[in-house]
Amino acid sequence: MRYIIGACHYHPFRTPEGRPIVLSLLVSIAQKARANPRHIVLPEAEDPRVMTAAAQLSRDATARVSLVGDTRSLRSLAADRGVDLGAVEIADAADDVTRDACAEAIFEARRHKGVTLESAREMTRDPLMLGASMVRAGIADGMVAGAAHPTADVVRAALQLVGMAEGSSIVSSFFLMEHTLPHQAFQGTALYADCAMVIDPDADQLASIAIDTADSAKTLAGISPRVALLSFSTAGSAEHPFVDKVRKAGAIVAKRRPDIDLMTEVQFDAAIIPEILERKAPDIGVPAPANVFIFPDLQSANIGYKIAQRIGGVQATGPVLQGLRLPVNDLSRGCSAEDIVNLVAVTALQAADPSNQ
Protein backbone atom coordinates (compact mmCIF):
# COMPACT_ATOMS: atom_id res chain seq x y z
CA MET A 1 0.00 0.00 0.00
CA ARG A 2 1.25 3.48 -0.88
CA TYR A 3 0.66 6.11 1.78
CA ILE A 4 -0.03 9.63 0.61
CA ILE A 5 0.26 12.33 3.21
CA GLY A 6 -1.69 15.45 2.49
CA ALA A 7 -4.71 15.05 0.27
CA CYS A 8 -5.51 11.48 1.28
CA HIS A 9 -3.19 9.98 3.88
CA TYR A 10 -4.49 6.64 5.13
CA HIS A 11 -4.06 4.64 8.29
CA PRO A 12 -3.11 1.00 7.56
CA PHE A 13 -6.31 -0.04 9.39
CA ARG A 14 -9.86 0.22 8.05
CA THR A 15 -13.32 0.61 9.57
CA PRO A 16 -15.58 -2.46 9.83
CA GLU A 17 -17.22 -1.23 6.62
CA GLY A 18 -13.85 -1.28 4.85
CA ARG A 19 -13.40 2.48 4.61
CA PRO A 20 -9.84 3.78 5.10
CA ILE A 21 -9.36 5.90 8.20
CA VAL A 22 -8.18 9.44 7.51
CA LEU A 23 -5.75 10.93 10.01
CA SER A 24 -6.82 14.55 10.06
CA LEU A 25 -3.95 15.84 12.23
CA LEU A 26 -1.26 14.48 9.92
CA VAL A 27 -3.17 15.75 6.91
CA SER A 28 -3.27 19.22 8.48
CA ILE A 29 0.44 19.13 9.35
CA ALA A 30 1.35 18.08 5.81
CA GLN A 31 -0.83 20.80 4.30
CA LYS A 32 0.81 23.44 6.49
CA ALA A 33 4.27 22.10 5.63
CA ARG A 34 3.51 22.29 1.90
CA ALA A 35 2.27 25.85 2.25
CA ASN A 36 5.71 26.92 3.49
CA PRO A 37 8.21 24.26 2.31
CA ARG A 38 11.37 23.76 4.34
CA HIS A 39 14.64 22.01 3.58
CA ILE A 40 15.00 18.78 5.58
CA VAL A 41 18.09 16.58 5.44
CA LEU A 42 17.93 12.78 5.73
CA PRO A 43 21.39 11.35 6.51
CA GLU A 44 20.56 7.63 6.22
CA ALA A 45 20.19 7.72 2.45
CA GLU A 46 20.98 4.09 1.63
CA ASP A 47 18.16 2.76 3.80
CA PRO A 48 15.36 1.76 1.38
CA ARG A 49 12.69 3.25 3.66
CA VAL A 50 14.48 6.59 3.71
CA MET A 51 14.98 6.56 -0.04
CA THR A 52 11.32 5.76 -0.66
CA ALA A 53 10.17 8.46 1.75
CA ALA A 54 12.46 11.05 0.17
CA ALA A 55 11.03 10.38 -3.27
CA GLN A 56 7.47 10.68 -1.98
CA LEU A 57 8.14 13.86 -0.01
CA SER A 58 9.64 15.51 -3.06
CA ARG A 59 6.87 14.29 -5.33
CA ASP A 60 4.20 15.65 -2.95
CA ALA A 61 6.16 18.88 -2.30
CA THR A 62 5.82 18.39 1.46
CA ALA A 63 9.43 19.50 1.91
CA ARG A 64 12.62 20.11 0.00
CA VAL A 65 14.62 16.98 0.80
CA SER A 66 18.34 16.24 0.74
CA LEU A 67 19.83 12.77 1.13
CA VAL A 68 23.39 12.43 2.43
CA GLY A 69 25.73 10.19 0.48
CA ASP A 70 27.77 9.58 -2.63
CA THR A 71 25.78 11.00 -5.55
CA ARG A 72 26.68 8.39 -8.15
CA SER A 73 26.16 5.35 -5.91
CA LEU A 74 22.84 6.66 -4.52
CA ARG A 75 21.47 7.36 -8.00
CA SER A 76 22.52 3.88 -9.09
CA LEU A 77 21.03 2.25 -6.00
CA ALA A 78 17.77 4.14 -6.48
CA ALA A 79 17.57 3.00 -10.10
CA ASP A 80 18.09 -0.61 -9.04
CA ARG A 81 15.26 -0.26 -6.50
CA GLY A 82 12.94 1.49 -8.92
CA VAL A 83 12.88 4.68 -6.83
CA ASP A 84 12.73 8.00 -8.66
CA LEU A 85 15.10 10.46 -6.99
CA GLY A 86 14.85 12.99 -9.79
CA ALA A 87 13.61 15.81 -7.54
CA VAL A 88 15.67 14.81 -4.50
CA GLU A 89 18.90 16.66 -3.74
CA ILE A 90 22.01 14.83 -2.57
CA ALA A 91 24.45 16.31 -0.07
CA ASP A 92 27.76 14.73 -0.95
CA ALA A 93 30.73 15.10 1.41
CA ALA A 94 32.97 14.78 -1.66
CA ASP A 95 31.61 18.12 -2.87
CA ASP A 96 34.09 20.74 -1.70
CA VAL A 97 31.52 23.51 -1.24
CA THR A 98 29.30 21.35 0.98
CA ARG A 99 32.23 19.87 2.88
CA ASP A 100 33.86 23.24 3.54
CA ALA A 101 30.64 24.84 4.80
CA CYS A 102 29.85 21.88 7.04
CA ALA A 103 33.42 21.60 8.34
CA GLU A 104 33.34 25.28 9.27
CA ALA A 105 30.08 24.74 11.16
CA ILE A 106 31.51 21.75 13.04
CA PHE A 107 34.68 23.67 13.85
CA GLU A 108 32.67 26.60 15.17
CA ALA A 109 30.59 24.33 17.39
CA ARG A 110 33.38 22.05 18.65
CA ARG A 111 36.63 24.01 18.70
CA HIS A 112 36.22 24.54 22.45
CA LYS A 113 36.57 20.75 22.66
CA GLY A 114 39.82 20.79 20.71
CA VAL A 115 38.37 20.08 17.26
CA THR A 116 40.52 21.58 14.51
CA LEU A 117 39.30 22.62 11.08
CA GLU A 118 41.06 19.64 9.56
CA SER A 119 39.51 17.19 12.02
CA ALA A 120 36.16 18.87 11.37
CA ARG A 121 36.59 18.08 7.68
CA GLU A 122 37.12 14.43 8.58
CA MET A 123 33.98 14.48 10.75
CA THR A 124 31.90 15.42 7.71
CA ARG A 125 32.40 11.84 6.51
CA ASP A 126 29.92 10.81 9.23
CA PRO A 127 26.43 11.24 7.68
CA LEU A 128 24.86 12.25 10.99
CA MET A 129 27.49 14.91 11.60
CA LEU A 130 27.19 16.17 8.04
CA GLY A 131 23.42 16.40 8.34
CA ALA A 132 23.48 18.14 11.71
CA SER A 133 26.17 20.55 10.50
CA MET A 134 23.97 21.44 7.52
CA VAL A 135 21.26 22.46 10.00
CA ARG A 136 23.71 24.49 12.08
CA ALA A 137 25.12 26.21 8.98
CA GLY A 138 21.64 27.12 7.74
CA ILE A 139 21.97 24.96 4.64
CA ALA A 140 19.04 22.84 5.86
CA ASP A 141 16.18 23.81 8.18
CA GLY A 142 15.98 20.50 10.02
CA MET A 143 17.11 16.88 10.14
CA VAL A 144 15.36 13.53 10.55
CA ALA A 145 17.41 10.41 11.34
CA GLY A 146 17.32 7.24 13.41
CA ALA A 147 16.10 4.64 10.92
CA ALA A 148 19.59 3.11 11.00
CA HIS A 149 21.12 4.74 14.10
CA PRO A 150 20.35 4.51 17.82
CA THR A 151 18.65 7.50 19.42
CA ALA A 152 21.81 8.26 21.38
CA ASP A 153 23.79 8.83 18.17
CA VAL A 154 21.15 11.13 16.66
CA VAL A 155 20.76 13.17 19.82
CA ARG A 156 24.53 13.40 20.36
CA ALA A 157 24.97 14.94 16.90
CA ALA A 158 22.07 17.32 17.55
CA LEU A 159 23.38 18.46 20.93
CA GLN A 160 26.96 18.88 19.70
CA LEU A 161 26.08 20.89 16.59
CA VAL A 162 22.59 22.33 16.97
CA GLY A 163 22.48 22.83 20.73
CA MET A 164 19.67 23.46 23.17
CA ALA A 165 17.08 26.19 22.83
CA GLU A 166 17.52 29.25 25.00
CA GLY A 167 15.80 28.67 28.32
CA SER A 168 15.53 24.89 27.87
CA SER A 169 16.67 22.76 30.79
CA ILE A 170 16.21 19.37 29.16
CA VAL A 171 15.80 17.76 25.75
CA SER A 172 12.85 15.40 25.80
CA SER A 173 10.50 13.79 23.31
CA PHE A 174 6.91 12.94 22.61
CA PHE A 175 4.89 10.87 20.17
CA LEU A 176 1.86 12.19 18.34
CA MET A 177 -0.69 9.41 18.83
CA GLU A 178 -3.79 9.26 16.62
CA HIS A 179 -6.65 7.19 18.12
CA THR A 180 -9.26 6.68 15.40
CA LEU A 181 -10.36 3.04 15.54
CA PRO A 182 -13.78 2.15 16.98
CA HIS A 183 -12.42 -0.09 19.75
CA GLN A 184 -10.19 2.62 21.27
CA ALA A 185 -11.55 4.09 24.52
CA PHE A 186 -9.82 7.39 23.73
CA GLN A 187 -10.59 9.07 20.40
CA GLY A 188 -8.54 11.77 18.71
CA THR A 189 -5.02 13.13 19.10
CA ALA A 190 -2.88 12.66 22.19
CA LEU A 191 0.77 13.22 23.07
CA TYR A 192 2.74 10.55 24.96
CA ALA A 193 5.98 11.62 26.68
CA ASP A 194 8.84 10.96 27.22
CA CYS A 195 9.12 7.80 25.14
CA ALA A 196 12.67 8.12 23.79
CA MET A 197 15.02 10.38 25.72
CA VAL A 198 15.15 10.76 29.50
CA ILE A 199 15.57 7.38 31.16
CA ASP A 200 14.69 8.16 34.77
CA PRO A 201 13.70 11.82 35.18
CA ASP A 202 13.66 13.31 38.65
CA ALA A 203 10.65 15.32 39.77
CA ASP A 204 11.94 18.59 38.35
CA GLN A 205 12.78 16.99 34.99
CA LEU A 206 9.41 15.26 34.88
CA ALA A 207 7.73 18.61 35.47
CA SER A 208 9.73 20.18 32.63
CA ILE A 209 8.74 17.34 30.31
CA ALA A 210 5.08 17.88 31.24
CA ILE A 211 5.25 21.64 30.62
CA ASP A 212 7.12 21.34 27.32
CA THR A 213 4.76 18.65 26.05
CA ALA A 214 1.69 20.66 27.02
CA ASP A 215 3.07 23.59 25.03
CA SER A 216 3.85 21.30 22.07
CA ALA A 217 0.28 19.98 22.16
CA LYS A 218 -1.01 23.50 21.73
CA THR A 219 1.45 24.83 19.15
CA LEU A 220 2.07 21.75 17.00
CA ALA A 221 -1.06 19.63 17.38
CA GLY A 222 -3.47 22.51 17.90
CA ILE A 223 -5.19 20.96 20.90
CA SER A 224 -5.98 22.42 24.31
CA PRO A 225 -3.81 20.32 26.65
CA ARG A 226 -5.14 18.35 29.57
CA VAL A 227 -2.08 16.82 31.20
CA ALA A 228 -2.09 13.54 33.12
CA LEU A 229 0.95 12.65 35.23
CA LEU A 230 0.66 8.88 35.09
CA SER A 231 1.29 6.54 38.00
CA PHE A 232 0.15 3.19 39.38
CA SER A 233 -1.62 5.29 42.04
CA THR A 234 -4.57 7.65 41.71
CA ALA A 235 -4.98 10.49 44.21
CA GLY A 236 -3.21 8.78 47.10
CA SER A 237 -4.38 5.20 46.54
CA ALA A 238 -0.81 3.92 47.03
CA GLU A 239 2.37 5.03 48.79
CA HIS A 240 5.81 4.47 47.27
CA PRO A 241 8.86 6.57 46.31
CA PHE A 242 7.84 6.16 42.64
CA VAL A 243 4.51 7.80 43.44
CA ASP A 244 6.21 10.52 45.49
CA LYS A 245 8.19 11.58 42.42
CA VAL A 246 5.02 11.99 40.37
CA ARG A 247 3.34 13.99 43.15
CA LYS A 248 6.35 16.29 43.46
CA ALA A 249 6.39 16.82 39.72
CA GLY A 250 2.73 17.76 39.83
CA ALA A 251 3.37 20.34 42.54
CA ILE A 252 6.17 21.87 40.46
CA VAL A 253 3.99 22.09 37.34
CA ALA A 254 1.15 23.65 39.33
CA LYS A 255 3.52 26.29 40.72
CA ARG A 256 5.33 27.08 37.46
CA ARG A 257 2.36 26.89 35.14
CA PRO A 258 -0.96 27.24 36.95
CA ASP A 259 -2.57 27.77 33.53
CA ILE A 260 -2.10 24.09 32.62
CA ASP A 261 -5.04 21.75 33.26
CA LEU A 262 -3.35 19.03 35.29
CA MET A 263 -4.21 15.63 36.71
CA THR A 264 -1.52 14.83 39.25
CA GLU A 265 -0.84 11.18 40.11
CA VAL A 266 -3.43 9.34 38.08
CA GLN A 267 -3.75 5.86 36.60
CA PHE A 268 -4.19 5.61 32.85
CA ASP A 269 -7.75 4.27 32.95
CA ALA A 270 -8.86 7.10 35.23
CA ALA A 271 -7.14 9.63 32.96
CA ILE A 272 -9.19 8.61 29.92
CA ILE A 273 -12.56 7.35 31.23
CA PRO A 274 -14.73 9.94 33.02
CA GLU A 275 -16.67 7.36 35.09
CA ILE A 276 -13.48 5.82 36.47
CA LEU A 277 -11.96 9.21 37.27
CA GLU A 278 -15.15 10.25 39.06
CA ARG A 279 -15.09 7.07 41.12
CA LYS A 280 -11.38 7.16 41.96
CA ALA A 281 -10.69 10.90 42.21
CA PRO A 282 -13.86 13.02 42.22
CA ASP A 283 -11.97 16.09 43.45
CA ILE A 284 -9.15 16.08 40.90
CA GLY A 285 -10.55 19.21 39.25
CA VAL A 286 -9.88 18.31 35.58
CA PRO A 287 -12.33 16.23 33.56
CA ALA A 288 -11.33 13.10 31.68
CA PRO A 289 -10.12 12.38 29.11
CA ALA A 290 -6.65 13.85 29.30
CA ASN A 291 -4.81 14.26 25.99
CA VAL A 292 -1.20 14.70 27.16
CA PHE A 293 0.09 11.62 28.96
CA ILE A 294 3.33 11.99 30.93
CA PHE A 295 4.85 8.66 31.90
CA PRO A 296 7.04 8.49 35.03
CA ASP A 297 10.07 7.04 33.23
CA LEU A 298 11.35 6.00 29.83
CA GLN A 299 10.80 2.31 30.44
CA SER A 300 7.06 2.65 31.03
CA ALA A 301 6.67 5.27 28.29
CA ASN A 302 8.44 3.27 25.59
CA ILE A 303 6.57 0.10 26.47
CA GLY A 304 3.27 1.96 26.68
CA TYR A 305 3.39 3.67 23.30
CA LYS A 306 4.53 0.49 21.54
CA ILE A 307 1.67 -1.52 23.05
CA ALA A 308 -0.76 1.19 21.92
CA GLN A 309 0.80 1.22 18.44
CA ARG A 310 1.37 -2.47 17.77
CA ILE A 311 -1.60 -4.04 19.57
CA GLY A 312 -4.03 -1.16 19.88
CA GLY A 313 -3.61 0.11 16.31
CA VAL A 314 -2.82 3.68 17.33
CA GLN A 315 -0.93 5.63 14.66
CA ALA A 316 2.33 6.84 16.27
CA THR A 317 4.44 9.64 14.81
CA GLY A 318 7.75 10.45 16.41
CA PRO A 319 9.62 10.67 18.55
CA VAL A 320 9.44 14.44 18.15
CA LEU A 321 12.23 16.14 20.09
CA GLN A 322 11.66 19.29 22.10
CA GLY A 323 14.19 21.60 23.72
CA LEU A 324 16.64 21.91 20.79
CA ARG A 325 17.57 25.25 19.16
CA LEU A 326 16.62 23.96 15.69
CA PRO A 327 14.51 20.94 14.70
CA VAL A 328 16.19 17.54 14.70
CA ASN A 329 13.95 14.52 15.11
CA ASP A 330 14.63 10.88 15.77
CA LEU A 331 13.02 7.85 14.12
CA SER A 332 12.46 4.46 15.63
CA ARG A 333 14.65 1.87 13.92
CA GLY A 334 11.43 -0.09 13.35
CA CYS A 335 9.93 2.76 11.34
CA SER A 336 8.25 2.48 7.96
CA ALA A 337 8.61 4.80 4.97
CA GLU A 338 5.24 6.24 5.99
CA ASP A 339 6.60 7.05 9.46
CA ILE A 340 9.50 8.93 7.87
CA VAL A 341 7.14 10.92 5.63
CA ASN A 342 5.05 11.89 8.65
CA LEU A 343 8.01 12.91 10.80
CA VAL A 344 9.57 14.98 8.03
CA ALA A 345 6.27 16.86 7.72
CA VAL A 346 6.29 17.51 11.47
CA THR A 347 9.93 18.64 11.32
CA ALA A 348 9.19 20.97 8.42
CA LEU A 349 6.33 22.52 10.38
CA GLN A 350 8.61 22.98 13.40
CA ALA A 351 11.14 24.71 11.15
CA ALA A 352 8.48 26.97 9.65
CA ASP A 353 7.28 28.11 13.07
CA PRO A 354 9.85 28.29 15.91
CA SER A 355 7.03 28.20 18.50
CA ASN A 356 6.56 24.56 17.52
CA GLN A 357 10.01 23.65 18.88
Summary of the structure (lengths in Angstrom):
residues: 357
radius of gyration: 20.9
end to end distance: 31.9
largest distance: 66.6
contacts: 1271
relative contact order: 0.16
helix: 45%
strand: 18%
